[in-house]
Amino acid sequence: MKLRQILLISIGLFVSSIVYGQDMHFTNYAYSPLYLSPAKTGSFLGSYRMGVNFRDQFSSFIVTPYQTFMAYADMSIPFGLKPHHWIGVGINVFADKGGDLDFQNNGVHLSLAYHLALDPKYKTIITLGLQYGMTRRNINPNKYSSEETIRGNADPDRELLNNFNPTIGDLNIGIALKRWTSKKAYFDVGVSMYHLMQSEYAFTNSNIQNPVATRLNFYGEYHLQSTNLLAIKPRIVYARMINFQNLFGQFNLEYRLNKKSSTILKGGIGYRADDALQFLAGIIYKGWDIGLAYDFTVSSAARHTNNYGGIEIGIKKILFSKKAPKIKPVVLCPKL
């Protein structure tokens, strides 16, 4: 097969991966909640929440590994149709790049969620979430090299890459149900749909133009405070986009050092179907929540990756607003 044919096939596969490719994914969505579902916006105990998550993948066998950075911030507002309803607002920013052509995927999304507690004691909560933003994909054509460019000739494939620099709008929705089954246990399940606008990534001056496929997310979490010191948190996550599927289950534990301590140690193990074992560890110290996740590849890809799949580190913190109490003024009348 000639070099020219090989390059054409490579470009075709690369274009296909851009137009039809799967979205970013994480191992520990506890540090990327707004990317899992818009209904996660404002779903926490506190006033403000902020966090970052960084993932490095395939650095063991490719020159330019895939690296994903995500940051978010959200807050809860005590406002709604009833006193036990509230609103969550937030922002999610991400930057993802990798591959020999420096393929980049950057975006920012604004989130809004309405939390409907069905009773004043917040035993059952239904949440509706909405997310809108812009996503931009870009390629560095200067990294492209072929037999024609080496000879100094024009290359139509290079021109194709020069004409790819689109920005699209994105609309995502999510719904979640949280239910306390006892004073020490609750479950949280939700489903979300991404890319509902069916926007199109297009190469200008060409016929390569296809809508971005929708992505379905489903998650289920269970929290059991088995003792005063130990909490058990199993989790399952499923995502599907065209023919790409991502399914994994995790079993997580949290252990408080003692009854008076605010320090909590975290650990867990999981399995991503047909891909990798997941190892998780972390600590909560003085309100700072830090987590580490490592993917150990067990599929046939392990021959190329040396079993290394990816590593993540996440940090988040929840803040509580301190409002000064409103005291009614007292007017003292002096005695005459």
C-alpha positions in Angstrom: 0.0 0.0 0.0 1.4 3.4 -1.0 2.2 6.0 1.7 -0.5 8.3 0.1 -3.2 5.7 0.6 -2.1 5.1 4.2 -2.3 8.8 4.9 -5.7 9.1 3.3 -7.0 6.2 5.4 -5.5 7.8 8.6 -7.1 11.1 7.8 -10.4 9.4 7.2 -10.3 7.6 10.5 -9.2 10.8 12.2 -12.1 12.8 10.7 -14.5 10.1 11.7 -13.2 10.2 15.3 -13.8 13.9 15.4 -17.3 13.9 13.9 -18.5 10.7 15.5 -16.1 10.3 18.4 -17.0 9.6 21.9 -17.0 12.3 24.6 -14.6 12.6 27.4 -15.0 10.2 30.3 -13.8 10.0 33.9 -13.3 7.3 36.5 -14.2 9.4 39.5 -17.3 11.5 38.7 -17.4 12.7 42.3 -15.1 15.4 41.1 -16.9 16.1 37.8 -20.6 16.0 38.9 -21.9 18.6 36.5 -20.5 16.6 33.6 -22.3 13.5 34.8 -25.7 15.2 34.9 -27.1 18.8 35.0 -29.3 17.6 37.9 -26.2 17.4 40.1 -26.1 21.2 40.1 -26.7 22.4 43.7 -27.1 18.8 44.9 -24.9 19.0 48.0 -25.1 20.0 51.7 -23.7 23.5 51.8 -23.9 26.9 50.2 -21.1 26.8 47.6 -19.0 24.1 46.0 -16.0 24.2 43.7 -13.7 21.6 42.3 -11.3 20.4 39.6 -10.5 17.1 38.0 -7.5 16.2 35.8 -7.1 13.0 33.8 -4.0 11.7 32.0 -4.5 8.8 29.6 -2.2 6.7 27.3 1.0 8.6 28.3 2.8 5.3 28.5 2.8 4.5 24.7 2.0 7.7 22.7 4.0 10.9 22.3 1.1 13.2 23.0 -1.2 11.7 25.6 -4.8 12.5 26.1 -5.2 15.0 28.9 -8.5 16.3 30.2 -8.9 19.2 32.7 -12.3 20.1 34.1 -13.3 22.8 36.7 -16.7 23.6 38.1 -18.4 25.7 40.6 -22.0 25.7 41.8 -24.2 27.0 44.5 -27.6 26.4 46.1 -30.2 29.1 46.4 -33.0 28.7 49.0 -35.8 29.8 46.6 -38.7 27.8 45.1 -42.4 27.3 45.0 -42.3 25.9 48.5 -40.0 26.5 51.5 -38.4 23.0 51.1 -37.5 23.6 47.4 -34.3 25.2 46.2 -32.4 26.1 43.0 -28.9 25.2 41.9 -26.8 27.2 39.5 -23.3 26.4 38.3 -20.7 26.6 35.6 -18.6 23.8 34.1 -15.4 24.5 32.1 -13.3 21.8 30.4 -10.2 21.5 28.1 -9.3 18.2 26.5 -6.4 17.6 24.1 -4.2 14.8 22.8 -3.0 12.9 19.7 -0.3 13.8 17.2 -2.4 16.5 15.6 -3.1 18.3 19.0 -6.8 17.6 18.7 -8.5 19.9 21.3 -12.0 19.9 22.7 -12.8 23.0 24.9 -16.0 24.2 26.3 -18.0 26.0 28.9 -21.5 25.1 30.1 -23.9 26.9 32.4 -26.2 24.8 34.6 -29.5 25.3 36.3 -31.4 22.8 38.4 -34.6 22.9 40.4 -34.8 20.6 43.4 -38.3 19.5 44.5 -38.4 18.0 48.0 -41.7 16.2 48.3 -41.8 16.6 52.0 -40.5 19.2 54.6 -38.0 16.6 55.9 -36.3 16.2 52.5 -36.8 12.4 52.5 -37.6 12.3 48.8 -36.2 14.8 46.3 -36.8 15.1 42.6 -34.4 17.3 40.5 -34.7 18.6 37.0 -31.5 20.0 35.5 -30.8 22.0 32.4 -27.4 22.9 30.9 -26.4 25.1 27.9 -23.0 26.1 26.6 -20.5 26.2 23.8 -18.0 23.6 22.7 -15.1 24.2 20.4 -13.0 21.6 18.6 -9.7 22.4 17.0 -6.8 20.7 15.2 -3.2 21.9 14.7 -2.6 21.4 11.0 1.1 22.3 11.5 1.5 18.9 13.2 0.4 17.1 10.0 3.1 15.7 7.7 2.8 13.7 4.5 4.9 12.7 1.5 3.5 15.8 -0.4 4.2 18.3 2.4 7.7 16.9 2.8 8.3 17.6 -0.9 6.9 21.0 -0.6 3.7 20.3 -2.6 0.2 21.2 -1.8 -1.8 18.5 0.1 -5.6 18.5 0.0 -5.7 16.7 3.3 -3.7 19.6 4.9 -6.1 22.1 3.4 -9.0 20.0 4.9 -7.4 20.3 8.4 -6.9 24.1 7.9 -10.6 24.4 7.4 -11.6 22.7 10.6 -12.2 25.1 13.5 -15.9 24.9 14.5 -17.8 26.1 17.6 -21.2 24.6 18.4 -24.0 25.2 20.9 -24.9 22.4 23.3 -28.1 21.6 25.3 -28.2 19.0 28.0 -30.9 17.9 30.4 -31.0 15.6 33.4 -33.5 14.2 36.0 -32.6 12.6 39.3 -34.3 11.0 42.3 -32.9 11.0 45.8 -34.6 9.0 48.5 -33.7 8.4 52.1 -34.6 4.9 53.1 -33.6 5.4 56.7 -31.8 7.9 58.9 -28.5 6.3 57.8 -29.1 5.4 54.2 -30.2 6.9 50.9 -30.0 6.1 47.1 -29.5 8.6 44.3 -30.4 7.7 40.7 -30.5 9.8 37.6 -30.5 9.9 33.8 -29.3 12.6 31.5 -29.1 13.4 27.8 -26.3 15.4 26.2 -26.0 17.2 22.7 -29.8 17.5 22.2 -29.3 20.4 19.8 -27.8 18.0 17.3 -25.3 20.7 16.3 -22.9 19.9 13.5 -19.1 19.8 13.4 -18.2 20.7 9.9 -15.1 21.0 7.7 -15.7 24.3 5.8 -15.4 24.0 2.0 -16.1 20.3 2.1 -19.0 17.8 2.3 -17.8 16.3 5.6 -20.6 17.4 7.9 -22.5 15.4 10.5 -24.4 16.2 13.6 -23.0 15.4 17.0 -24.7 12.3 18.4 -26.6 12.4 21.7 -25.0 10.9 24.7 -27.1 9.0 27.3 -25.8 8.9 30.9 -27.2 6.8 33.8 -25.9 6.6 37.3 -27.0 5.0 40.5 -25.4 5.6 44.0 -26.2 4.2 47.4 -24.9 5.6 50.7 -25.0 3.6 53.9 -23.6 4.9 57.2 -23.1 1.5 58.6 -21.4 2.7 61.8 -20.5 6.1 63.2 -17.1 5.8 61.6 -17.7 3.8 58.4 -19.7 4.6 55.3 -20.3 2.3 52.3 -20.9 3.9 48.9 -21.4 1.6 45.9 -21.8 3.3 42.5 -22.7 2.3 38.9 -22.3 4.5 35.8 -23.4 3.8 32.2 -22.9 6.0 29.2 -23.7 5.4 25.5 -23.0 7.4 22.4 -23.7 5.8 19.1 -21.8 2.5 19.3 -19.6 3.5 22.2 -20.5 2.3 25.6 -18.9 2.9 29.0 -20.1 0.8 31.9 -18.5 0.5 35.3 -19.3 -0.3 38.9 -17.4 0.7 42.0 -17.4 -0.2 45.7 -16.2 2.7 47.9 -15.6 3.0 51.6 -15.1 6.1 53.8 -13.6 5.8 57.3 -13.6 8.6 59.9 -10.5 8.4 62.1 -12.5 8.9 65.3 -15.9 10.4 66.4 -14.4 13.8 67.1 -12.2 13.9 64.0 -13.2 15.6 60.7 -10.6 13.7 58.7 -12.0 10.9 56.5 -10.0 8.3 54.6 -11.4 7.0 51.3 -10.8 4.0 49.2 -12.4 1.8 46.6 -12.2 -0.6 43.7 -14.1 -0.8 40.5 -14.3 -2.4 37.1 -14.9 -0.8 33.7 -16.5 -3.5 31.4 -14.1 -4.9 28.9 -11.5 -2.4 29.8 -9.9 -1.9 33.2 -9.8 -2.4 36.9 -10.2 0.9 38.9 -8.4 1.7 42.1 -9.6 4.8 44.1 -8.1 6.5 47.2 -8.6 9.9 48.8 -8.9 11.9 52.0 -11.1 14.7 53.4 -9.1 17.0 55.5 -10.3 20.3 57.0 -13.0 20.4 54.4 -10.8 19.7 51.4 -11.7 16.6 49.5 -8.9 15.1 47.5 -9.2 11.9 45.4 -6.9 9.8 43.2 -8.1 7.2 40.6 -6.0 4.8 38.6 -7.1 2.6 35.7 -5.3 -0.8 35.3 -6.0 -2.0 31.8 -7.0 -5.7 31.6 -8.4 -5.8 28.0 -6.4 -6.8 24.9 -5.2 -3.2 24.8 -2.9 -4.0 27.7 -0.3 -5.3 25.2 0.2 -1.8 23.9 -0.4 0.2 27.2 1.6 -2.0 29.6 -1.6 -2.2 31.6 -1.6 1.5 32.1 -5.0 3.1 31.2 -5.2 6.5 33.0 -4.8 8.4 36.2 -7.0 11.1 37.7 -6.6 13.5 40.5 -9.5 15.6 41.8 -10.0 18.3 44.4 -13.2 19.8 45.7 -14.4 21.9 48.6 -17.8 22.8 50.0 -18.3 26.2 51.7 -21.0 27.4 54.0 -22.2 31.0 54.0 -22.3 32.7 57.4 -25.1 35.2 57.5 -25.3 37.6 60.4 -28.6 37.3 62.3 -31.1 40.1 61.7 -31.8 41.7 65.0 -34.8 44.0 65.3 -33.8 47.4 66.8 -35.0 48.2 70.2 -35.9 51.8 71.1 -35.4 52.6 74.7 -37.5 55.4 76.1 -35.7 57.3 78.9 -37.5 57.9 82.1 -38.7 61.5 82.5 
